[in-house]
Amino acid sequence: MTPYIYCSDDSSLDEFNGEDPVVGDSGTVEESGLKELHADPNDCDSGDVSKEKVVSEGLSDNSVEIPSVIKDGIRHGGFSYDPIDLGGPSFRLLRLLKGRDPSIPCELFTARLQDRERVISYESISYVRGSQDREYSVVLHNKKFGVTRSLHDALCFLQLKDNDRIVWVDAICIDQENDVECGHQVRHMGDVYSEAESVIYWLGPPGFDTNCCLRALRRLEEEARRTVSKTWTGEQWMAAWTHLEASDQRHPGLERKGLEELLCRPWFRRVWILQEVAKSKAASVYCGNEFVSARIFRLAPSLLGVAPEPHCQGILDMMPGPFRASSWFGGCLDLYTLLENIGGSEATRDKDLVYALLALASDAINIIQPDYEKTDEDVVETVFSFLFHVKPRLGIRPNSLRDLCTRLTFWNERALELAAMDELDGDAAMAHNLDRRPRLPISEWVVRAVAKNKGKGSQILEAILANLERLSRELPPGYVTAVVKEAISKRCQWRRSAQNVVLEDHLPTIGHGEVLQSSGGKPTKRCCNHQDPASPLPHRQSSQQTN
């Protein structure tokens, strides 16, 4: 087996043994698509191989078949990981060496989780990975190590001039080529973020407007440290902001524009940041060199008069700070609630829209397991059945997992139709859905289906009436009409005929709803959407369109 040397005219020597070489015994092979690749060790110095120097267009666009061992060696410049103890909570940390060196010198060292007295304080970096091409590099233990542009930008800005900085970042601290280690580290990912002294929410490079916004928020934070109590209300924060605005050189228009730009950054749409935000006990929002604590950034939309998109607002509510506990995130975190508030994330694979939330969902632990070998259709059926306790069927089935996650209320309403038709377990399914989401509208179509259900019709009607009785006590007068209250009190005599169902004739008078058109073309009547005064977020409107 012949050794083959891959290096450029000014880069260093690296040696690989391969059964299918792409260069010959000596000289440069032009037809390989690689430039300046020599087989004579005398032509090169010993040391690292720079990907930027060595890789030609042929390697970059994969037009030439290169053995994977050669690609990995070029990307990592000869660097190899020392193994970590996979029998315990071991992990690696990255030391960014002090100074503003554009080559970003750094070192790795091993530590253990759940040993706070002995583990050095560190920060975890939450960022958008972007392109997977490792077009840039850092210097890791004096060897070049390939990284993406997004990570390179983050590390470049996060270097400190006078002090080393200890951080954890997945792309370097985990050996991405070691599947066993990757699985071990993923299982401990939540602990990595929860044990961090602080989490860095890296939003990307700065702009003039984003700098204006973060600088103003930072001044508020510095001013607040002297006077602010943890029990301050939103009105008190607004008063402090107004006072600062009157006494300082401010640019409200630019600050508002900067915040809007920040909230549109890809970081807010990436599905895997949800666990990173949820597990952080303290955090700061970074954009370039400017930063502010997450608890202050959480207030920015109300201070600047910006209305975030619902998904973005859901992530702001998850950020650590005094308002986290009073938001939806401080309540019951079942899978439905998580999807309702942050189900609009972006993911390379639709399965991750659910899989990324499983570690946070209180009701899905050990019930839904991440399985990438399942088809998308199988995962849709599994999640639909778990959420609504009925199986989807032809005609009432989401087109995709993304369709289910982004139109959750709509599909919950359709699930009531499936429960109404189920002659085996329809009563349990109806009770489950109405118990958890009591304000779901009961359409005329559902009532007709219940009337025709010979197996469980009477039990399903009982579940519906029990829910309306509960609403009649909880909701303002007029929401449930006197006619329906009378039907509830008498527990109406059940009849099989659809024309004789008590609720059917009086359904249009339940609440102040509007006539809607169902997907089957039948007009349906919907209860009004009542807003719970204690709810931290606006009540979600149905995704069905008004007729």
C-alpha positions as CSV (number, residue, x, y, z in Angstrom):
1,M,0.0,0.0,0.0
2,T,1.5,3.3,-1.1
3,P,1.5,6.4,1.1
4,Y,0.0,9.5,-0.6
5,I,0.9,13.1,0.5
6,Y,-1.6,15.9,0.2
7,C,-0.3,19.4,0.7
8,S,0.0,22.8,-1.0
9,D,3.1,24.6,-2.0
10,D,3.2,26.5,1.4
11,S,1.2,24.2,3.6
12,S,2.4,21.3,5.6
13,L,2.7,17.6,5.3
14,D,0.0,15.1,6.1
15,E,0.1,11.5,5.2
16,F,-2.7,9.1,4.4
17,N,-2.9,5.5,3.4
18,G,-5.7,4.7,1.0
19,E,-6.5,1.7,-1.1
20,D,-8.0,4.0,-3.8
21,P,-5.5,6.8,-4.3
22,V,-6.4,9.8,-6.4
23,V,-2.8,10.9,-7.1
24,G,0.2,8.9,-8.3
25,D,3.6,8.0,-6.9
26,S,5.1,11.4,-7.6
27,G,4.4,14.8,-9.0
28,T,1.1,16.6,-9.4
29,V,-1.9,14.9,-11.0
30,E,-3.8,17.6,-12.9
31,E,-6.6,15.3,-14.0
32,S,-7.6,14.7,-10.4
33,G,-9.0,18.2,-10.2
34,L,-6.7,19.0,-7.3
35,K,-3.9,21.7,-7.6
36,E,-0.4,21.4,-6.1
37,L,-0.9,18.0,-4.5
38,H,2.6,16.5,-4.2
39,A,3.7,13.0,-3.3
40,D,7.3,13.9,-2.4
41,P,7.6,14.7,1.4
42,N,10.7,16.9,0.6
43,D,8.4,19.4,-1.1
44,C,6.5,20.1,2.1
45,D,7.2,21.0,5.7
46,S,5.8,18.8,8.5
47,G,2.7,20.0,10.3
48,D,-0.8,21.0,9.4
49,V,-2.7,21.0,6.1
50,S,-4.8,24.0,5.4
51,K,-8.1,23.3,3.7
52,E,-8.2,26.8,2.3
53,K,-4.8,26.2,0.6
54,V,-5.3,22.6,-0.5
55,V,-8.9,22.2,-1.6
56,S,-9.5,23.2,-5.2
57,E,-12.9,23.5,-6.8
58,G,-12.9,19.8,-7.5
59,L,-12.9,19.0,-3.8
60,S,-15.3,21.8,-2.8
61,D,-18.0,20.8,-5.2
62,N,-17.5,17.1,-4.9
63,S,-16.9,16.7,-8.6
64,V,-13.9,14.5,-7.8
65,E,-14.3,11.5,-5.6
66,I,-12.0,11.9,-2.6
67,P,-11.6,9.3,0.2
68,S,-13.5,10.5,3.3
69,V,-10.4,10.0,5.5
70,I,-8.6,12.6,3.3
71,K,-11.5,15.1,3.5
72,D,-11.7,14.8,7.3
73,G,-7.9,15.2,7.6
74,I,-8.0,18.3,5.5
75,R,-11.0,19.8,7.4
76,H,-9.4,19.2,10.8
77,G,-5.8,19.9,9.8
78,G,-4.5,16.7,11.5
79,F,-6.3,17.4,14.8
80,S,-7.7,14.3,16.6
81,Y,-9.9,14.2,19.7
82,D,-8.8,12.6,22.9
83,P,-11.6,10.2,24.0
84,I,-13.9,11.2,26.9
85,D,-15.4,8.9,29.6
86,L,-18.7,7.8,28.1
87,G,-19.7,6.0,31.3
88,G,-20.5,9.3,33.1
89,P,-21.4,12.9,32.4
90,S,-18.1,13.9,30.9
91,F,-17.9,16.6,28.3
92,R,-15.4,19.0,26.7
93,L,-15.1,22.8,27.1
94,L,-13.4,25.2,24.8
95,R,-11.0,27.9,26.0
96,L,-10.9,30.9,23.7
97,L,-7.5,32.4,24.3
98,K,-7.4,36.1,25.2
99,G,-6.6,38.6,22.5
100,R,-8.2,39.7,19.2
101,D,-6.3,37.2,17.1
102,P,-8.2,36.7,13.8
103,S,-7.0,33.1,13.6
104,I,-9.0,32.4,16.9
105,P,-6.6,30.3,18.9
106,C,-8.3,28.0,21.4
107,E,-7.9,24.8,23.4
108,L,-10.1,21.9,24.5
109,F,-10.2,20.3,27.9
110,T,-12.4,17.7,29.6
111,A,-14.8,18.4,32.5
112,R,-17.7,16.6,34.2
113,L,-21.3,17.8,34.6
114,Q,-23.2,17.8,37.9
115,D,-20.0,18.7,39.8
116,R,-20.5,22.4,40.3
117,E,-17.8,22.8,43.0
118,R,-15.1,21.5,40.7
119,V,-16.2,22.5,37.2
120,I,-15.0,25.8,36.1
121,S,-17.7,28.4,35.1
122,Y,-18.5,28.3,31.4
123,E,-21.0,29.8,28.9
124,S,-22.9,27.7,26.4
125,I,-23.4,29.2,22.9
126,S,-26.8,28.9,21.2
127,Y,-26.5,29.8,17.5
128,V,-27.8,29.0,14.1
129,R,-25.5,26.6,12.3
130,G,-26.4,27.8,8.8
131,S,-24.5,26.2,5.9
132,Q,-22.7,23.0,6.8
133,D,-19.7,23.8,4.6
134,R,-16.6,24.3,6.8
135,E,-15.1,27.1,4.8
136,Y,-13.4,28.8,7.7
137,S,-11.1,27.6,10.5
138,V,-9.9,28.2,14.0
139,V,-6.6,27.2,15.5
140,L,-7.2,24.3,17.9
141,H,-4.1,23.2,19.8
142,N,-2.0,24.9,17.2
143,K,-3.7,23.0,14.4
144,K,-6.3,24.4,12.0
145,F,-9.8,23.1,12.6
146,G,-12.6,23.6,10.0
147,V,-15.8,25.4,11.1
148,T,-18.8,27.0,9.4
149,R,-19.0,30.7,8.7
150,S,-21.7,31.2,11.3
151,L,-19.6,29.7,14.1
152,H,-16.5,31.5,13.0
153,D,-18.3,34.8,13.2
154,A,-19.6,34.0,16.7
155,L,-16.2,33.0,18.1
156,C,-14.5,36.0,16.4
157,F,-16.8,38.4,18.2
158,L,-16.8,36.5,21.5
159,Q,-13.1,36.7,22.0
160,L,-12.1,38.8,25.0
161,K,-9.1,41.1,24.8
162,D,-7.6,40.6,28.2
163,N,-9.1,37.3,29.5
164,D,-9.6,33.8,28.3
165,R,-13.2,32.8,27.8
166,I,-14.5,29.3,28.6
167,V,-17.4,28.3,26.4
168,W,-19.3,25.2,25.2
169,V,-20.2,24.9,21.5
170,D,-21.4,21.7,20.0
171,A,-19.5,21.7,16.7
172,I,-16.1,21.7,18.4
173,C,-16.7,20.2,21.8
174,I,-18.4,17.1,20.4
175,D,-16.5,14.8,18.0
176,Q,-19.0,14.9,15.2
177,E,-17.5,11.9,13.5
178,N,-18.0,9.6,16.5
179,D,-21.6,8.4,16.5
180,V,-21.3,6.8,20.0
181,E,-20.0,10.0,21.5
182,C,-22.6,12.1,19.7
183,G,-25.4,10.0,21.2
184,H,-23.9,10.2,24.7
185,Q,-23.6,14.0,24.4
186,V,-27.1,14.5,23.1
187,R,-28.5,12.7,26.1
188,H,-26.7,15.2,28.3
189,M,-27.4,18.3,26.2
190,G,-30.1,19.7,28.6
191,D,-27.6,19.5,31.5
192,V,-24.9,21.3,29.5
193,Y,-27.2,24.3,29.1
194,S,-28.8,24.2,32.6
195,E,-25.4,23.9,34.3
196,A,-23.9,26.8,32.3
197,E,-23.2,30.0,34.2
198,S,-24.9,31.8,31.3
199,V,-26.1,31.0,27.8
200,I,-25.2,33.2,24.9
201,Y,-28.0,33.6,22.4
202,W,-25.9,34.5,19.4
203,L,-28.1,36.3,16.8
204,G,-25.4,37.0,14.2
205,P,-23.3,39.9,12.9
206,P,-24.4,43.4,13.8
207,G,-26.0,46.3,11.9
208,F,-26.2,50.0,12.7
209,D,-29.9,49.7,13.8
210,T,-29.3,46.6,15.9
211,N,-26.4,48.3,17.7
212,C,-28.7,51.3,18.5
213,C,-31.3,49.0,19.9
214,L,-29.0,46.9,22.1
215,R,-27.0,49.9,23.4
216,A,-30.2,51.6,24.5
217,L,-31.4,48.4,26.3
218,R,-28.0,48.1,27.9
219,R,-28.2,51.6,29.3
220,L,-31.6,50.7,30.8
221,E,-30.0,47.6,32.3
222,E,-27.2,49.5,33.8
223,E,-29.5,52.1,35.2
224,A,-31.9,49.5,36.6
225,R,-29.2,47.7,38.5
226,R,-29.1,50.6,41.0
227,T,-32.9,50.8,41.6
228,V,-34.9,48.0,40.2
229,S,-36.7,45.5,42.3
230,K,-37.4,41.9,41.1
231,T,-41.1,42.6,41.7
232,W,-41.3,45.5,39.3
233,T,-44.3,45.5,37.0
234,G,-44.4,46.2,33.3
235,E,-45.7,49.7,34.0
236,Q,-42.7,50.4,36.3
237,W,-40.3,49.3,33.6
238,M,-42.0,51.5,31.1
239,A,-41.7,54.5,33.4
240,A,-38.0,53.8,33.8
241,W,-37.6,53.5,30.0
242,T,-39.5,56.8,29.4
243,H,-37.3,58.6,32.0
244,L,-34.2,57.3,30.3
245,E,-35.5,58.4,26.9
246,A,-36.0,61.9,28.2
247,S,-32.6,62.2,29.8
248,D,-30.4,60.5,27.1
249,Q,-29.5,60.8,23.5
250,R,-31.8,58.3,22.0
251,H,-33.0,57.3,18.5
252,P,-36.4,55.6,19.0
253,G,-37.0,55.0,15.3
254,L,-33.7,53.3,14.8
255,E,-34.1,51.3,18.0
256,R,-37.5,50.0,16.9
257,K,-36.2,49.1,13.5
258,G,-33.2,47.4,15.1
259,L,-35.5,45.3,17.3
260,E,-37.7,44.3,14.4
261,E,-34.6,43.2,12.6
262,L,-33.3,41.2,15.5
263,L,-36.7,39.4,16.0
264,C,-36.5,38.4,12.3
265,R,-33.1,36.7,12.7
266,P,-33.0,33.0,11.8
267,W,-32.2,32.1,15.4
268,F,-35.8,32.7,16.5
269,R,-37.0,30.2,14.0
270,R,-34.6,27.3,14.6
271,V,-36.4,24.5,16.3
272,W,-33.4,23.2,18.3
273,I,-32.8,26.5,20.2
274,L,-36.1,25.9,22.1
275,Q,-34.4,23.4,24.4
276,E,-31.4,25.6,24.8
277,V,-33.6,28.6,25.8
278,A,-35.8,26.5,28.1
279,K,-32.9,25.0,30.0
280,S,-30.9,28.2,30.5
281,K,-31.0,29.7,34.0
282,A,-29.3,33.0,32.9
283,A,-28.7,34.3,29.4
284,S,-27.6,37.2,27.3
285,V,-28.6,38.2,23.8
286,Y,-25.6,39.0,21.6
287,C,-25.4,40.6,18.1
288,G,-21.8,41.4,17.2
289,N,-20.1,43.1,20.1
290,E,-23.3,44.4,21.6
291,F,-25.3,42.4,24.2
292,V,-27.9,42.7,26.8
293,S,-29.3,40.3,29.4
294,A,-32.2,38.1,28.3
295,R,-34.5,39.4,31.1
296,I,-34.1,43.0,29.7
297,F,-34.4,41.9,26.0
298,R,-37.7,40.1,26.9
299,L,-39.2,43.6,27.7
300,A,-38.0,45.3,24.5
301,P,-41.1,44.7,22.4
302,S,-43.4,46.4,24.9
303,L,-40.9,49.2,25.6
304,L,-40.5,49.9,21.9
305,G,-44.0,49.2,20.7
306,V,-43.2,46.2,18.6
307,A,-45.6,43.3,18.2
308,P,-43.7,40.0,17.7
309,E,-45.1,37.2,15.8
310,P,-46.8,34.6,18.0
311,H,-44.0,32.1,17.6
312,C,-41.4,34.7,18.4
313,Q,-43.4,35.9,21.4
314,G,-43.4,32.3,22.7
315,I,-39.6,32.2,22.6
316,L,-39.4,35.5,24.4
317,D,-41.6,34.2,27.1
318,M,-39.3,31.2,27.6
319,M,-36.2,33.4,28.2
320,P,-35.0,33.4,31.8
321,G,-36.1,36.3,34.0
322,P,-38.9,37.4,36.4
323,F,-41.6,37.2,33.7
324,R,-40.9,33.5,32.7
325,A,-43.0,32.1,35.6
326,S,-46.0,34.2,34.8
327,S,-46.1,33.4,31.1
328,W,-47.5,30.3,29.4
329,F,-44.1,28.7,30.0
330,G,-44.7,28.7,33.7
331,G,-47.8,26.5,33.5
332,C,-48.4,23.0,32.3
333,L,-45.9,22.2,29.6
334,D,-47.7,19.3,27.8
335,L,-46.9,18.7,24.1
336,Y,-50.1,20.4,22.9
337,T,-49.2,23.6,24.8
338,L,-45.7,23.6,23.5
339,L,-46.8,23.2,19.9
340,E,-49.5,25.8,20.4
341,N,-47.0,28.4,21.4
342,I,-43.8,27.5,19.6
343,G,-44.9,25.0,16.9
344,G,-44.0,27.3,14.1
345,S,-40.3,26.6,14.2
346,E,-38.1,25.7,11.2
347,A,-36.4,22.4,10.9
348,T,-34.5,20.6,8.2
349,R,-36.7,17.5,8.9
350,D,-40.3,17.9,9.8
351,K,-39.9,15.2,12.5
352,D,-37.7,17.6,14.5
353,L,-40.7,19.9,14.9
354,V,-41.9,17.4,17.5
355,Y,-38.7,15.5,18.4
356,A,-37.0,18.8,19.5
357,L,-39.8,19.4,22.1
358,L,-40.0,15.9,23.7
359,A,-37.4,16.8,26.4
360,L,-39.6,19.7,27.4
361,A,-43.1,18.0,27.2
362,S,-44.3,16.8,30.6
363,D,-46.7,14.3,29.1
364,A,-44.6,12.8,26.2
365,I,-41.6,11.5,28.2
366,N,-41.0,7.8,27.2
367,I,-44.2,7.7,25.2
368,I,-43.1,9.3,21.9
369,Q,-39.6,8.3,21.1
370,P,-37.4,10.0,18.4
371,D,-37.2,7.5,15.5
372,Y,-35.9,8.8,12.2
373,E,-36.5,5.5,10.5
374,K,-40.2,6.1,10.7
375,T,-42.0,7.6,7.7
376,D,-43.4,11.0,8.0
377,E,-46.9,9.5,7.6
378,D,-46.3,7.2,10.6
379,V,-45.1,10.1,12.8
380,V,-48.2,12.2,11.8
381,E,-50.4,9.4,12.9
382,T,-48.5,8.8,16.2
383,V,-48.5,12.5,17.2
384,F,-52.2,13.0,16.1
385,S,-53.3,10.0,18.1
386,F,-51.3,11.1,21.1
387,L,-52.6,14.6,21.1
388,F,-56.3,13.9,20.4
389,H,-56.8,10.3,21.5
390,V,-58.3,9.4,18.1
391,K,-56.6,8.1,14.9
392,P,-56.7,10.2,11.8
393,R,-58.7,8.8,8.9
394,L,-59.1,9.5,5.2
395,G,-60.5,12.9,4.7
396,I,-59.6,14.1,8.3
397,R,-55.8,13.8,8.2
398,P,-53.1,16.4,8.2
399,N,-51.1,16.6,5.0
400,S,-47.8,16.7,6.9
401,L,-46.4,17.1,10.4
402,R,-45.8,20.8,9.7
403,D,-49.5,21.1,8.8
404,L,-50.5,19.5,12.1
405,C,-48.1,21.7,14.2
406,T,-49.0,25.0,12.5
407,R,-52.8,24.4,12.4
408,L,-53.2,22.8,15.8
409,T,-56.6,24.3,16.8
410,F,-58.1,23.4,13.4
411,W,-57.0,19.8,13.6
412,N,-58.2,19.6,17.2
413,E,-61.7,20.7,16.0
414,R,-61.6,18.0,13.3
415,A,-60.5,15.5,15.9
416,L,-63.8,16.2,17.7
417,E,-65.6,15.0,14.6
418,L,-63.6,11.8,14.7
419,A,-64.5,11.3,18.3
420,A,-68.2,11.9,17.6
421,M,-68.1,9.1,15.0
422,D,-66.1,6.6,17.1
423,E,-68.5,3.9,18.4
424,L,-65.8,2.3,20.6
425,D,-63.9,5.0,22.4
426,G,-65.5,8.2,21.3
427,D,-66.7,9.2,24.8
428,A,-63.2,8.9,26.2
429,A,-61.7,10.9,23.3
430,M,-64.3,13.6,23.6
431,A,-63.9,13.9,27.3
432,H,-60.1,14.1,26.9
433,N,-60.2,16.9,24.4
434,L,-62.9,19.0,26.1
435,D,-61.3,18.5,29.5
436,R,-58.0,19.9,28.3
437,R,-59.4,22.5,25.8
438,P,-62.9,23.3,27.2
439,R,-63.5,26.2,24.8
440,L,-63.2,24.2,21.7
441,P,-66.4,24.9,19.6
442,I,-68.9,22.1,19.2
443,S,-70.1,22.4,15.6
444,E,-73.5,21.3,14.3
445,W,-71.8,18.6,12.3
446,V,-70.3,17.1,15.5
447,V,-73.8,17.0,17.2
448,R,-75.3,15.3,14.2
449,A,-72.5,12.7,14.2
450,V,-73.1,12.1,17.9
451,A,-76.8,11.6,17.3
452,K,-76.0,8.8,14.8
453,N,-73.4,7.1,17.0
454,K,-75.2,3.9,18.2
455,G,-72.3,2.7,20.3
456,K,-71.3,5.7,22.4
457,G,-73.7,8.5,21.4
458,S,-75.3,9.1,24.8
459,Q,-72.0,9.0,26.6
460,I,-70.4,11.5,24.2
461,L,-73.4,13.8,24.6
462,E,-73.0,13.6,28.4
463,A,-69.3,14.7,28.0
464,I,-70.4,17.7,25.8
465,L,-73.1,18.7,28.3
466,A,-70.8,18.4,31.3
467,N,-68.4,20.6,29.5
468,L,-71.1,23.2,28.7
469,E,-72.2,23.1,32.3
470,R,-68.7,23.8,33.5
471,L,-68.4,26.7,31.0
472,S,-71.8,28.1,32.2
473,R,-70.3,28.5,35.7
474,E,-66.9,29.9,34.5
475,L,-67.8,32.2,31.7
476,P,-69.6,35.6,31.7
477,P,-73.4,35.7,31.5
478,G,-74.7,35.3,27.9
479,Y,-71.9,33.0,26.8
480,V,-74.1,29.9,27.4
481,T,-77.8,30.6,26.7
482,A,-80.7,29.9,29.0
483,V,-82.0,27.2,26.6
484,V,-78.7,25.3,26.8
485,K,-78.6,25.7,30.6
486,E,-82.1,24.2,30.8
487,A,-81.0,21.3,28.7
488,I,-78.0,20.8,31.0
489,S,-80.2,20.9,34.1
490,K,-82.6,18.4,32.7
491,R,-79.9,16.2,31.2
492,C,-82.1,15.9,28.2
493,Q,-83.6,12.6,27.2
494,W,-81.4,11.0,24.6
495,R,-82.9,10.1,21.2
496,R,-81.3,8.5,18.2
497,S,-82.8,10.8,15.6
498,A,-80.5,13.7,14.5
499,Q,-83.6,15.9,14.2
500,N,-84.4,15.4,17.9
501,V,-81.1,16.2,19.6
502,V,-81.8,18.9,22.1
503,L,-78.5,20.7,21.4
504,E,-79.0,20.7,17.6
505,D,-82.0,23.0,17.5
506,H,-80.4,25.5,19.9
507,L,-76.7,25.3,18.8
508,P,-76.8,28.6,16.8
509,T,-77.7,30.4,20.1
510,I,-74.7,29.1,22.0
511,G,-72.5,32.2,22.5
512,H,-72.0,35.0,20.0
513,G,-70.4,32.9,17.3
514,E,-70.2,33.3,13.6
515,V,-71.4,30.9,10.9
516,L,-68.4,29.1,9.4
517,Q,-67.9,26.8,6.5
518,S,-66.4,23.4,7.3
519,S,-64.2,21.6,4.9
520,G,-67.1,19.3,4.0
521,G,-69.2,22.3,2.9
522,K,-71.6,22.1,5.9
523,P,-72.2,25.4,7.7
524,T,-71.1,25.2,11.3
525,K,-71.8,27.4,14.3
526,R,-68.9,28.3,16.5
527,C,-68.8,29.6,20.1
528,C,-67.3,32.9,20.6
529,N,-63.6,33.0,21.5
530,H,-63.6,34.1,25.2
531,Q,-60.3,35.6,26.5
532,D,-59.3,34.4,29.9
533,P,-58.2,37.6,31.8
534,A,-55.5,35.5,33.6
535,S,-54.1,34.2,30.3
536,P,-50.6,35.7,29.5
537,L,-51.1,35.2,25.8
538,P,-54.0,36.1,23.5
539,H,-56.4,33.2,22.9
540,R,-55.6,31.5,19.6
541,Q,-58.2,32.0,16.8
542,S,-59.3,29.1,14.7
543,S,-57.5,28.7,11.4
544,Q,-60.8,28.1,9.6
545,Q,-61.9,31.0,7.4
546,T,-65.0,32.9,7.9
547,N,-67.6,32.6,5.2
